[in-house]
Amino acid sequence: MQNKISLDKLKKGEKATIVSFHNDELPAKFYELGFMPGTTVQIKHKAPLNGPICVNVIDYQTLIAIRKTEAALILTDRL
């Protein structure tokens, strides 16, 4: 059973695999940072008041903060 959900909807500590993007206009910087389909990520911290989300890109062993609006464009499959 697959649980498709946008990255911004995941809770702190949850892991997911990136499946696709809601918008083809996602900046190239996200591909450079490792946000590609098939990549496993984990939510490390969510700032209050729609602040940034800290994401651990497990496959590349990196910790990245992105805007909530950008995270909403990334569709994942919850693990």
PDB file as gemmi writes it, atoms N, CA and C in Angstrom:
CRYST1    1.000    1.000    1.000  90.00  90.00  90.00 P 1                      
ATOM      1  N   MET A   1       0.831  -1.184   0.000  1.00  0.00           N  
ATOM      2  CA  MET A   1       0.000   0.000   0.000  1.00  0.00           C  
ATOM      3  C   MET A   1       0.872   1.243   0.000  1.00  0.00           C  
ATOM      4  N   GLN A   2       0.594   2.154  -0.888  1.00  0.00           N  
ATOM      5  CA  GLN A   2       1.405   3.352  -0.998  1.00  0.00           C  
ATOM      6  C   GLN A   2       0.671   4.534  -0.382  1.00  0.00           C  
ATOM      7  N   ASN A   3       1.408   5.354   0.342  1.00  0.00           N  
ATOM      8  CA  ASN A   3       0.858   6.537   0.990  1.00  0.00           C  
ATOM      9  C   ASN A   3       1.473   7.775   0.360  1.00  0.00           C  
ATOM     10  N   LYS A   4       0.924   8.244  -0.735  1.00  0.00           N  
ATOM     11  CA  LYS A   4       1.467   9.415  -1.418  1.00  0.00           C  
ATOM     12  C   LYS A   4       1.047  10.678  -0.670  1.00  0.00           C  
ATOM     13  N   ILE A   5       2.033  11.538  -0.421  1.00  0.00           N  
ATOM     14  CA  ILE A   5       1.797  12.756   0.344  1.00  0.00           C  
ATOM     15  C   ILE A   5       2.877  13.767  -0.031  1.00  0.00           C  
ATOM     16  N   SER A   6       2.545  15.045   0.007  1.00  0.00           N  
ATOM     17  CA  SER A   6       3.564  16.052  -0.301  1.00  0.00           C  
ATOM     18  C   SER A   6       4.523  16.169   0.883  1.00  0.00           C  
ATOM     19  N   LEU A   7       5.733  16.567   0.600  1.00  0.00           N  
ATOM     20  CA  LEU A   7       6.797  16.614   1.606  1.00  0.00           C  
ATOM     21  C   LEU A   7       6.431  17.511   2.785  1.00  0.00           C  
ATOM     22  N   ASP A   8       5.715  18.593   2.549  1.00  0.00           N  
ATOM     23  CA  ASP A   8       5.359  19.510   3.633  1.00  0.00           C  
ATOM     24  C   ASP A   8       4.348  18.919   4.614  1.00  0.00           C  
ATOM     25  N   LYS A   9       3.656  17.860   4.234  1.00  0.00           N  
ATOM     26  CA  LYS A   9       2.644  17.234   5.097  1.00  0.00           C  
ATOM     27  C   LYS A   9       3.221  16.147   6.006  1.00  0.00           C  
ATOM     28  N   LEU A  10       4.464  15.743   5.766  1.00  0.00           N  
ATOM     29  CA  LEU A  10       5.093  14.734   6.619  1.00  0.00           C  
ATOM     30  C   LEU A  10       5.367  15.320   7.999  1.00  0.00           C  
ATOM     31  N   LYS A  11       5.338  14.475   9.016  1.00  0.00           N  
ATOM     32  CA  LYS A  11       5.611  14.909  10.378  1.00  0.00           C  
ATOM     33  C   LYS A  11       7.087  14.722  10.698  1.00  0.00           C  
ATOM     34  N   LYS A  12       7.526  15.415  11.727  1.00  0.00           N  
ATOM     35  CA  LYS A  12       8.910  15.313  12.174  1.00  0.00           C  
ATOM     36  C   LYS A  12       9.256  13.853  12.448  1.00  0.00           C  
ATOM     37  N   GLY A  13      10.372  13.393  11.880  1.00  0.00           N  
ATOM     38  CA  GLY A  13      10.834  12.023  12.072  1.00  0.00           C  
ATOM     39  C   GLY A  13      10.380  11.050  10.996  1.00  0.00           C  
ATOM     40  N   GLU A  14       9.371  11.417  10.201  1.00  0.00           N  
ATOM     41  CA  GLU A  14       8.874  10.510   9.163  1.00  0.00           C  
ATOM     42  C   GLU A  14       9.841  10.436   7.986  1.00  0.00           C  
ATOM     43  N   LYS A  15       9.907   9.238   7.390  1.00  0.00           N  
ATOM     44  CA  LYS A  15      10.737   9.012   6.210  1.00  0.00           C  
ATOM     45  C   LYS A  15       9.841   8.778   5.007  1.00  0.00           C  
ATOM     46  N   ALA A  16      10.358   9.152   3.838  1.00  0.00           N  
ATOM     47  CA  ALA A  16       9.601   8.963   2.601  1.00  0.00           C  
ATOM     48  C   ALA A  16      10.566   8.898   1.429  1.00  0.00           C  
ATOM     49  N   THR A  17      10.063   8.392   0.319  1.00  0.00           N  
ATOM     50  CA  THR A  17      10.822   8.351  -0.926  1.00  0.00           C  
ATOM     51  C   THR A  17      10.185   9.338  -1.894  1.00  0.00           C  
ATOM     52  N   ILE A  18      10.997  10.162  -2.516  1.00  0.00           N  
ATOM     53  CA  ILE A  18      10.479  11.125  -3.487  1.00  0.00           C  
ATOM     54  C   ILE A  18       9.987  10.375  -4.714  1.00  0.00           C  
ATOM     55  N   VAL A  19       8.754  10.692  -5.131  1.00  0.00           N  
ATOM     56  CA  VAL A  19       8.130  10.028  -6.272  1.00  0.00           C  
ATOM     57  C   VAL A  19       8.133  10.933  -7.500  1.00  0.00           C  
ATOM     58  N   SER A  20       7.669  12.164  -7.328  1.00  0.00           N  
ATOM     59  CA  SER A  20       7.580  13.101  -8.450  1.00  0.00           C  
ATOM     60  C   SER A  20       7.410  14.510  -7.911  1.00  0.00           C  
ATOM     61  N   PHE A  21       7.162  15.440  -8.824  1.00  0.00           N  
ATOM     62  CA  PHE A  21       6.986  16.836  -8.458  1.00  0.00           C  
ATOM     63  C   PHE A  21       5.662  17.338  -9.006  1.00  0.00           C  
ATOM     64  N   HIS A  22       4.972  18.183  -8.234  1.00  0.00           N  
ATOM     65  CA  HIS A  22       3.687  18.737  -8.659  1.00  0.00           C  
ATOM     66  C   HIS A  22       3.858  19.736  -9.792  1.00  0.00           C  
ATOM     67  N   ASN A  23       5.044  20.262  -9.942  1.00  0.00           N  
ATOM     68  CA  ASN A  23       5.270  21.345 -10.883  1.00  0.00           C  
ATOM     69  C   ASN A  23       6.607  21.120 -11.579  1.00  0.00           C  
ATOM     70  N   ASP A  24       6.623  21.203 -12.886  1.00  0.00           N  
ATOM     71  CA  ASP A  24       7.871  21.009 -13.630  1.00  0.00           C  
ATOM     72  C   ASP A  24       8.817  22.191 -13.498  1.00  0.00           C  
ATOM     73  N   GLU A  25       8.369  23.261 -12.860  1.00  0.00           N  
ATOM     74  CA  GLU A  25       9.190  24.461 -12.723  1.00  0.00           C  
ATOM     75  C   GLU A  25      10.015  24.473 -11.440  1.00  0.00           C  
ATOM     76  N   LEU A  26      10.152  23.331 -10.807  1.00  0.00           N  
ATOM     77  CA  LEU A  26      10.961  23.252  -9.595  1.00  0.00           C  
ATOM     78  C   LEU A  26      12.387  23.666  -9.941  1.00  0.00           C  
ATOM     79  N   PRO A  27      12.961  24.572  -9.182  1.00  0.00           N  
ATOM     80  CA  PRO A  27      14.303  25.057  -9.513  1.00  0.00           C  
ATOM     81  C   PRO A  27      15.335  23.931  -9.622  1.00  0.00           C  
ATOM     82  N   ALA A  28      16.273  24.114 -10.525  1.00  0.00           N  
ATOM     83  CA  ALA A  28      17.328  23.121 -10.748  1.00  0.00           C  
ATOM     84  C   ALA A  28      18.145  22.879  -9.482  1.00  0.00           C  
ATOM     85  N   LYS A  29      18.166  23.864  -8.584  1.00  0.00           N  
ATOM     86  CA  LYS A  29      18.956  23.699  -7.355  1.00  0.00           C  
ATOM     87  C   LYS A  29      18.498  22.491  -6.544  1.00  0.00           C  
ATOM     88  N   PHE A  30      17.211  22.144  -6.634  1.00  0.00           N  
ATOM     89  CA  PHE A  30      16.727  20.995  -5.879  1.00  0.00           C  
ATOM     90  C   PHE A  30      17.284  19.690  -6.421  1.00  0.00           C  
ATOM     91  N   TYR A  31      17.451  19.607  -7.714  1.00  0.00           N  
ATOM     92  CA  TYR A  31      18.080  18.420  -8.299  1.00  0.00           C  
ATOM     93  C   TYR A  31      19.538  18.345  -7.861  1.00  0.00           C  
ATOM     94  N   GLU A  32      20.196  19.499  -7.816  1.00  0.00           N  
ATOM     95  CA  GLU A  32      21.595  19.543  -7.394  1.00  0.00           C  
ATOM     96  C   GLU A  32      21.751  19.167  -5.921  1.00  0.00           C  
ATOM     97  N   LEU A  33      20.728  19.459  -5.114  1.00  0.00           N  
ATOM     98  CA  LEU A  33      20.769  19.136  -3.688  1.00  0.00           C  
ATOM     99  C   LEU A  33      20.377  17.692  -3.390  1.00  0.00           C  
ATOM    100  N   GLY A  34      19.931  16.967  -4.423  1.00  0.00           N  
ATOM    101  CA  GLY A  34      19.604  15.557  -4.245  1.00  0.00           C  
ATOM    102  C   GLY A  34      18.126  15.236  -4.200  1.00  0.00           C  
ATOM    103  N   PHE A  35      17.272  16.222  -4.409  1.00  0.00           N  
ATOM    104  CA  PHE A  35      15.824  15.978  -4.417  1.00  0.00           C  
ATOM    105  C   PHE A  35      15.417  15.441  -5.780  1.00  0.00           C  
ATOM    106  N   MET A  36      15.586  14.131  -5.967  1.00  0.00           N  
ATOM    107  CA  MET A  36      15.257  13.468  -7.229  1.00  0.00           C  
ATOM    108  C   MET A  36      14.350  12.279  -6.942  1.00  0.00           C  
ATOM    109  N   PRO A  37      13.534  11.879  -7.917  1.00  0.00           N  
ATOM    110  CA  PRO A  37      12.699  10.693  -7.706  1.00  0.00           C  
ATOM    111  C   PRO A  37      13.550   9.485  -7.307  1.00  0.00           C  
ATOM    112  N   GLY A  38      13.079   8.761  -6.292  1.00  0.00           N  
ATOM    113  CA  GLY A  38      13.803   7.594  -5.793  1.00  0.00           C  
ATOM    114  C   GLY A  38      14.662   7.885  -4.580  1.00  0.00           C  
ATOM    115  N   THR A  39      14.874   9.156  -4.261  1.00  0.00           N  
ATOM    116  CA  THR A  39      15.701   9.545  -3.126  1.00  0.00           C  
ATOM    117  C   THR A  39      14.903   9.424  -1.826  1.00  0.00           C  
ATOM    118  N   THR A  40      15.533   8.894  -0.782  1.00  0.00           N  
ATOM    119  CA  THR A  40      14.893   8.768   0.527  1.00  0.00           C  
ATOM    120  C   THR A  40      15.213   9.996   1.368  1.00  0.00           C  
ATOM    121  N   VAL A  41      14.177  10.556   1.996  1.00  0.00           N  
ATOM    122  CA  VAL A  41      14.339  11.747   2.831  1.00  0.00           C  
ATOM    123  C   VAL A  41      13.661  11.528   4.181  1.00  0.00           C  
ATOM    124  N   GLN A  42      14.071  12.329   5.167  1.00  0.00           N  
ATOM    125  CA  GLN A  42      13.461  12.285   6.495  1.00  0.00           C  
ATOM    126  C   GLN A  42      13.297  13.716   6.995  1.00  0.00           C  
ATOM    127  N   ILE A  43      12.152  14.008   7.601  1.00  0.00           N  
ATOM    128  CA  ILE A  43      11.908  15.331   8.174  1.00  0.00           C  
ATOM    129  C   ILE A  43      12.614  15.400   9.523  1.00  0.00           C  
ATOM    130  N   LYS A  44      13.513  16.360   9.673  1.00  0.00           N  
ATOM    131  CA  LYS A  44      14.262  16.507  10.921  1.00  0.00           C  
ATOM    132  C   LYS A  44      13.657  17.578  11.823  1.00  0.00           C  
ATOM    133  N   HIS A  45      13.156  18.675  11.220  1.00  0.00           N  
ATOM    134  CA  HIS A  45      12.601  19.768  12.018  1.00  0.00           C  
ATOM    135  C   HIS A  45      11.645  20.582  11.164  1.00  0.00           C  
ATOM    136  N   LYS A  46      10.578  21.067  11.785  1.00  0.00           N  
ATOM    137  CA  LYS A  46       9.629  21.951  11.105  1.00  0.00           C  
ATOM    138  C   LYS A  46       9.504  23.218  11.938  1.00  0.00           C  
ATOM    139  N   ALA A  47       9.850  24.355  11.353  1.00  0.00           N  
ATOM    140  CA  ALA A  47       9.755  25.626  12.063  1.00  0.00           C  
ATOM    141  C   ALA A  47       8.287  26.039  12.189  1.00  0.00           C  
ATOM    142  N   PRO A  48       7.943  26.745  13.251  1.00  0.00           N  
ATOM    143  CA  PRO A  48       6.559  27.186  13.422  1.00  0.00           C  
ATOM    144  C   PRO A  48       6.183  28.304  12.447  1.00  0.00           C  
ATOM    145  N   LEU A  49       4.884  28.567  12.341  1.00  0.00           N  
ATOM    146  CA  LEU A  49       4.355  29.675  11.536  1.00  0.00           C  
ATOM    147  C   LEU A  49       4.752  29.589  10.069  1.00  0.00           C  
ATOM    148  N   ASN A  50       4.623  28.405   9.497  1.00  0.00           N  
ATOM    149  CA  ASN A  50       4.949  28.174   8.085  1.00  0.00           C  
ATOM    150  C   ASN A  50       6.398  28.496   7.736  1.00  0.00           C  
ATOM    151  N   GLY A  51       7.281  28.300   8.695  1.00  0.00           N  
ATOM    152  CA  GLY A  51       8.702  28.511   8.461  1.00  0.00           C  
ATOM    153  C   GLY A  51       9.300  27.360   7.679  1.00  0.00           C  
ATOM    154  N   PRO A  52      10.617  27.367   7.513  1.00  0.00           N  
ATOM    155  CA  PRO A  52      11.273  26.322   6.719  1.00  0.00           C  
ATOM    156  C   PRO A  52      11.194  24.935   7.361  1.00  0.00           C  
ATOM    157  N   ILE A  53      11.425  23.948   6.515  1.00  0.00           N  
ATOM    158  CA  ILE A  53      11.434  22.547   6.930  1.00  0.00           C  
ATOM    159  C   ILE A  53      12.852  22.025   6.734  1.00  0.00           C  
ATOM    160  N   CYS A  54      13.400  21.391   7.760  1.00  0.00           N  
ATOM    161  CA  CYS A  54      14.739  20.823   7.681  1.00  0.00           C  
ATOM    162  C   CYS A  54      14.606  19.360   7.256  1.00  0.00           C  
ATOM    163  N   VAL A  55      15.210  19.027   6.118  1.00  0.00           N  
ATOM    164  CA  VAL A  55      15.075  17.700   5.523  1.00  0.00           C  
ATOM    165  C   VAL A  55      16.435  17.017   5.452  1.00  0.00           C  
ATOM    166  N   ASN A  56      16.494  15.774   5.910  1.00  0.00           N  
ATOM    167  CA  ASN A  56      17.695  14.960   5.785  1.00  0.00           C  
ATOM    168  C   ASN A  56      17.559  14.155   4.493  1.00  0.00           C  
ATOM    169  N   VAL A  57      18.428  14.440   3.523  1.00  0.00           N  
ATOM    170  CA  VAL A  57      18.443  13.669   2.277  1.00  0.00           C  
ATOM    171  C   VAL A  57      19.348  12.477   2.555  1.00  0.00           C  
ATOM    172  N   ILE A  58      18.737  11.369   2.955  1.00  0.00           N  
ATOM    173  CA  ILE A  58      19.467  10.211   3.470  1.00  0.00           C  
ATOM    174  C   ILE A  58      20.438   9.636   2.444  1.00  0.00           C  
ATOM    175  N   ASP A  59      20.019   9.555   1.188  1.00  0.00           N  
ATOM    176  CA  ASP A  59      20.875   8.960   0.158  1.00  0.00           C  
ATOM    177  C   ASP A  59      22.181   9.724  -0.036  1.00  0.00           C  
ATOM    178  N   TYR A  60      22.181  11.022   0.272  1.00  0.00           N  
ATOM    179  CA  TYR A  60      23.373  11.851   0.078  1.00  0.00           C  
ATOM    180  C   TYR A  60      23.961  12.331   1.397  1.00  0.00           C  
ATOM    181  N   GLN A  61      23.375  11.919   2.511  1.00  0.00           N  
ATOM    182  CA  GLN A  61      23.834  12.283   3.849  1.00  0.00           C  
ATOM    183  C   GLN A  61      23.974  13.790   4.005  1.00  0.00           C  
ATOM    184  N   THR A  62      22.924  14.526   3.599  1.00  0.00           N  
ATOM    185  CA  THR A  62      22.923  15.981   3.725  1.00  0.00           C  
ATOM    186  C   THR A  62      21.677  16.441   4.464  1.00  0.00           C  
ATOM    187  N   LEU A  63      21.792  17.567   5.132  1.00  0.00           N  
ATOM    188  CA  LEU A  63      20.698  18.186   5.860  1.00  0.00           C  
ATOM    189  C   LEU A  63      20.418  19.524   5.194  1.00  0.00           C  
ATOM    190  N   ILE A  64      19.179  19.725   4.718  1.00  0.00           N  
ATOM    191  CA  ILE A  64      18.847  20.901   3.923  1.00  0.00           C  
ATOM    192  C   ILE A  64      17.562  21.529   4.445  1.00  0.00           C  
ATOM    193  N   ALA A  65      17.534  22.862   4.533  1.00  0.00           N  
ATOM    194  CA  ALA A  65      16.320  23.587   4.913  1.00  0.00           C  
ATOM    195  C   ALA A  65      15.680  24.150   3.649  1.00  0.00           C  
ATOM    196  N   ILE A  66      14.377  23.883   3.477  1.00  0.00           N  
ATOM    197  CA  ILE A  66      13.651  24.414   2.323  1.00  0.00           C  
ATOM    198  C   ILE A  66      12.354  25.066   2.795  1.00  0.00           C  
ATOM    199  N   ARG A  67      11.830  25.968   1.979  1.00  0.00           N  
ATOM    200  CA  ARG A  67      10.567  26.632   2.301  1.00  0.00           C  
ATOM    201  C   ARG A  67       9.417  25.627   2.258  1.00  0.00           C  
ATOM    202  N   LYS A  68       8.402  25.887   3.060  1.00  0.00           N  
ATOM    203  CA  LYS A  68       7.232  25.011   3.078  1.00  0.00           C  
ATOM    204  C   LYS A  68       6.547  25.004   1.716  1.00  0.00           C  
ATOM    205  N   THR A  69       6.504  26.148   1.042  1.00  0.00           N  
ATOM    206  CA  THR A  69       5.866  26.221  -0.280  1.00  0.00           C  
ATOM    207  C   THR A  69       6.607  25.373  -1.303  1.00  0.00           C  
ATOM    208  N   GLU A  70       7.925  25.284  -1.170  1.00  0.00           N  
ATOM    209  CA  GLU A  70       8.712  24.441  -2.074  1.00  0.00           C  
ATOM    210  C   GLU A  70       8.522  22.966  -1.731  1.00  0.00           C  
ATOM    211  N   ALA A  71       8.453  22.659  -0.441  1.00  0.00           N  
ATOM    212  CA  ALA A  71       8.240  21.272  -0.010  1.00  0.00           C  
ATOM    213  C   ALA A  71       6.883  20.752  -0.481  1.00  0.00           C  
ATOM    214  N   ALA A  72       5.917  21.651  -0.618  1.00  0.00           N  
ATOM    215  CA  ALA A  72       4.579  21.251  -1.069  1.00  0.00           C  
ATOM    216  C   ALA A  72       4.586  20.780  -2.523  1.00  0.00           C  
ATOM    217  N   LEU A  73       5.615  21.134  -3.281  1.00  0.00           N  
ATOM    218  CA  LEU A  73       5.720  20.737  -4.687  1.00  0.00           C  
ATOM    219  C   LEU A  73       6.325  19.350  -4.867  1.00  0.00           C  
ATOM    220  N   ILE A  74       6.856  18.771  -3.786  1.00  0.00           N  
ATOM    221  CA  ILE A  74       7.542  17.481  -3.862  1.00  0.00           C  
ATOM    222  C   ILE A  74       6.601  16.381  -3.367  1.00  0.00           C  
ATOM    223  N   LEU A  75       6.249  15.461  -4.252  1.00  0.00           N  
ATOM    224  CA  LEU A  75       5.346  14.356  -3.915  1.00  0.00           C  
ATOM    225  C   LEU A  75       6.172  13.150  -3.474  1.00  0.00           C  
ATOM    226  N   THR A  76       5.808  12.581  -2.323  1.00  0.00           N  
ATOM    227  CA  THR A  76       6.569  11.465  -1.760  1.00  0.00           C  
ATOM    228  C   THR A  76       5.679  10.256  -1.499  1.00  0.00           C  
ATOM    229  N   ASP A  77       6.329   9.139  -1.246  1.00  0.00           N  
ATOM    230  CA  ASP A  77       5.665   7.895  -0.855  1.00  0.00           C  
ATOM    231  C   ASP A  77       6.154   7.586   0.558  1.00  0.00           C  
ATOM    232  N   ARG A  78       5.282   7.730   1.535  1.00  0.00           N  
ATOM    233  CA  ARG A  78       5.647   7.545   2.941  1.00  0.00           C  
ATOM    234  C   ARG A  78       6.124   6.119   3.184  1.00  0.00           C  
ATOM    235  N   LEU A  79       7.217   5.974   3.946  1.00  0.00           N  
ATOM    236  CA  LEU A  79       7.760   4.646   4.270  1.00  0.00           C  
ATOM    237  C   LEU A  79       7.227   4.157   5.600  1.00  0.00           C  
TER     238      LEU A  79                                                      
END                                                                             
